[in-house]
Amino acid sequence: MRRLQGDLAVGLPIVLRHDGAAVLVALVESLTQARYSAMTDLGTPELVVTRRRAVALGAQPPGQGDTLRFRLPPGADLGWVAAVAGRSGPQDGDLGGGLPILQTGSALHRAMLDIAKSIHVLPAALAVPLSVETEAVIADLGLSTMPLARVLPALEEARSQTCVSSAQLPMDVSSSGHVHVFRPDAGGPDHYAIEVGTPDLSGPVLVRLHSACFTGDVLGSLKCDCGPQLRAAMAAMAEAGGGVLIYLNQEGRGIGLANKMRAYALQDAGLDTVEANHWLGFEDDQRDFRIGAQILGRMGIDRVRLMTNNPAKMASLSALGVTVVDRVPLRVGKTAQNAHYLATKAAKSGHLL
């Protein structure tokens, strides 16, 4: 799977197989003109997008399915495909009326977008069904190939974590600290469990699941409350004698830093944070809290006092076997620049602010 993800990230097509059929797949974000021309020469390509993206464009999608597809219209160039995929701003919101009839995508099409999301690029793919003849044409190119039956388990394996290293770390908030680095068994970004002070892991443990925010945690961004939440959580843990911060590398609610910057540009153009995610083809929140629950399990923690304003985190952990004894509010970091962002989180995502 890591090879497939790497190839797609740098613009190389891959071949996915299912039920005796083969499909040549490339991600729109990394697709070059030369490869676009080569793919369209092999057959009639389809563009695969999410329902969120189609609705944002003003299209009328079919009644079911969160993955949609349509054949490219005659004369469609790479610029048009890129605009439909969301690489430009909301000025392209009238493209939906010019789209061909959308059809519900299959499990194979959904897998294409799941792979795209896993490497934090726009969830839009170009797919060309291959015939026996066209398969023979590309046979000597050495393209990565995988059956659908292996794709989904491989993506699921990325949620399985193993602790690969640990060390003591004195910090500003507490001279007693410990950092554990967890790595996905299938490779990918590490996640961290940080013991602040000397928590009693038999529980209930004061815990925060904190998603990485480079702009807030490192740069001190005023557009969000992430940095203040991180520092306030660690200070509260130190004052309480101990706690565990699970630092999940799921930037931008799981869409990655590049897409987060796209979302910020869309917000500057007038969209709110949820609308910006939808414009790019993502859900309100793409984070996977199963990773946090598994890390807690690896540490032997099954009862927590959860520091959060987000009921979805509580529900996710509870559904995954972690008992949330109580919720500890974390209302800090409101600024003039993030007031609308926080109001949107409360109104559309149910945050308790």
N, C-alpha and C positions, 0 to 999 in steps of 0.2 A: 504493500500500500504506500509506503514512503516513497518508493520509486515513482509510482503513478502520480502522487501528489507533487513531487519535485518536477517531473516532466511537464505536467500541466501548468505549474507555476511559471516555468520559463518559456511557455508557449508551444511545447511539443504536443501534438495530438496523441491520444491513446486509443486502444481498441477495447471495448467492453462487449462481452458475449452473454447471451441469454436465450434459452430455448432454441438453440441452433442458429440464431441470428447474430450477426456482428455489426457493431456500430462504431464509426470513427468519431471521436469526441475531442473537442478543444474548448477551452474556456475563453469567452469573449474578451475578458480583461487583458489577457496576454497574447491574443491572436494578432499576428502580423499580416500585412497585405499579401505577402507571398504565400503564406500558408492558407489564408482565406481563399485565394484564387485556386490553389491546388486542391482544397477540399471541395469547392463548388464544381470543379472539373470532374470530380468522381461521381457526382450524383446530385439529387435535389436535397439540399440541407434543410434541417428544421432548426428553429431557434427555440430553446427551452428556457422558460423563465418561471418565477414564482407567481402565485396568485396575487401576492401583495404588490409586486411590480406591475402586473397587468392592470390591477384596479387603480394604482397610482397614475397610470397612463390614460385612464378614462376608458379602457376597453370593457367589453361586456363578456366576462369569462363564463364558461359553462357552470352548471350548478354545483358540481362536485370537483374535488381535487385541489391540492395546494401546489401542484406542479402542472404547468401548462406548456403546450407546444404548438407551433404552427410552421407551415412551409414558408420559406422566404419568398416574397413576391418577385416577379421578374425584374431584373435591373437593380435589386437591392445591393448596395455596396457596403464595405466594411464600416464606413462612417454612419450609415443608417442603422446597421446592426448594433454598433457601439452606443448610439443614442437610445435605442430601444432597451438596451441592457442597463442603462442608467449611468453611463460614464460622463454625461453632461448634466446641466442643471434643470430646474423646473420649467425653463422656457420650452422644453420638449414635451410638456404635458399634454399636447394635443395630438401626439403620435398615435394614441390609442384608437382614434376613429379611423385611422388608415391601416390598421393591422388586419391581416387576413383572419379568417375564422379560427378561433382558438379551440384546441381540443385538450381533453384531460391527458396528462402524461402517465406513462406506465411506471412500474417500479424501477425500470432501467433509467428512465428520465429523472426520477427523483434521486437516484443514486448519484447521477452526474452533479446535481446541485448540492447534495450532501457533501461530496468531495470538495466542491468549490468553497462551501462554507467552512470546511475543516481547515482550509489554508487561508481563510480570511480574504478572499477575493469576491468580487460581485457574483452573486448566484445567477449566472446566465451562461448557457453553453450552446455551442454549435454542434449538431449531430448529423452525420451522414450515414444512412443505412448502407451497408456494403453488400454487394452481390458477390458471387463466386469469382467473377471476372475482376472486379475492383479489389477484392481481397488479394488476388494474385499480383495486381499492380503494386501494392504496398508491402508485399510479403518480405521484400529484402531490405526494408527500411529499419528494421529492428525496433519497431514501436512497442512500448509496454502494453501487455495484454492481460486482462483478468476477467474471469467469469463473474457475473453478478452475485452468484452464490458465495463468493469469497469477499466481495466488496463490503457488504453490510457487516459481517463478523469482524472484518479488519478495522472498520470504523469504530465498532463497539469496543474492540480491544484497546483503543486509545484511551478509554475511560478507566482502564485498570492501571493502578499506580503501584510502584514499588519504591520504598525508601532506599536511596542509593548512598546517602551520606548524612552525617550529623555532627554537630560541634557546638560547644558552648560559645555564647556571644554576649558579653556585657553591652548594654545599651544605655542611652540617655535616661530612659524611664526606669530602668532596673539594671543593677549590676549583675543580676542573675538572669540569664536568658539562654535559650537553646534553639538552634535552627535545624530543622530536618528537611532535606530536599527529596521530593518525590518525583519520579520520572515515569511517564506513560510507558507501559510495557511494549507498545508498538512504536515508541519514539515520539518526539514532539516536545513542546515547551514544558519545562519543569514547573512544578507547583511547590509551595513552601508551607510548612507548619512551623510556627514560631511560638515557642513557649516563653511568655513574659513572666518573670518572677519564678515561683516554684508552685505551679498549679497541682492540685490533687486530682490526678487523671481518673480516679474512681468515680468522680462526679458528685453532683452536677457541676460541670466545668463552665466557667465563663468563656464563651467562644464568639468570635466574629468570623464569618466568611466574607473576606474582602476581595473584590475583583480588582485586578491591576488597573491602575489609571495613571499612565505616564504623565499626562498633562497635569493632573491634580496632585498625585503623590510626590512627583519629582519637581515639576515646574511651578507648583503653587497656583494652578489655574483658578480663576474666579468664576468660571463657567459652570462648575459643579461643586459638590460638597465632599468629594471623595478624600482629598488630602486632610481636611479637618476631621473627618470621620476616622481615618486611619490613626491619626495622632491621638484623638480623644479616646479611641478604643484601647490603645496601648497604655495610655496613662491610667485609664480606669482599671485595667487588668493589674497594673503595678500596684495601684492603691489598694486593690482587693487582695493582694498577696499572690496573685497568679491568674493566668488565663492563657488561652491558645488562640492565636491569630492564624487562620487558614488563608494564605495569600494565593489566590487563583489567577493564573495568567490568562484571563479572559477579558482582554481590553475592550472597552466600548460596549459593554454588555454582550461580549462574545463575538463582535464583528471585526475586531482587529483595529489597529491604530490608523491604517490608511483609510478604511471605511469610516472610522470615527471622524477623521478630518473632513471627509466628504459630507458626513452628516452635519458637522459644524458649519460648513459652507452653505448647506441647504437651510440651516436654521438662520443664518445671516440673511438669506433670501426670503425668510418669512415663515418657514415651516417650524412646527414644534419638534421636540426630540423624537416622539413616536412617529409622526408623519415623515420625518427624515429617514428613519429606519425603513419604513414601508416604501418610500420612494426608491430606495436602493435595493429593495427586494427582500428585506429581512423582516422577521417578526419583531414585536416590541422588545423582546429580550431573548437573545440567543444563547444565554449562559446555560451551562449544564451543572447543576448543583449536585448531581450524582457523584462527581469527582470529589467534592468537599466531603460528602457523606462517607465515601470510601476511605479517604484519608483519616477521618475521625475514627473509623472502624479499625484501620491499621494501627492506630495509636491506642486502641482499647477504650475509646470514649464513646459511650452510648447514651449519656444523659448530659444535656447542656442547658445553660442559661444563655440564650442567643441574643447577641447585641445586633439589633436590626430594626429598621423601620418598614421592612418589606415582608408582608404576610406570605408572599410566595416562597420565600426562603424557609419560613417555618413549616409551611405545608409540604415542601419538597423533602426536608429532612425527616419530618414525621412519617411521610409515606415510605421513606427508605430505612426505617427502623431506628432512627435516632430520636429519643424522647426529648422534646423541647419542654423543659420544666417551666420556664417562663421567658418572656421577652423583655429585654433591657433596651429601652429607647435610646437612640443616638441622634438627637436633633442638634446638630452643630453646622456651622459653615455657610449659613445663608448670607448672600451678598446681593447687592443691587443687580449684578450681572447674571446671577443664577436664579433669581426669584421666579421667573417664568418657567424655567426648567424644573424647579422643585414643584411648582403648582401643577405642571403637566404630569409629573410623576404621581402626585397625589390624586389627580382627577382621572387619569387614564390607566395608571398601573397600580392604584390602590395603596400607595405608600402612606404610612401613618405619620404625617408631618404636622 
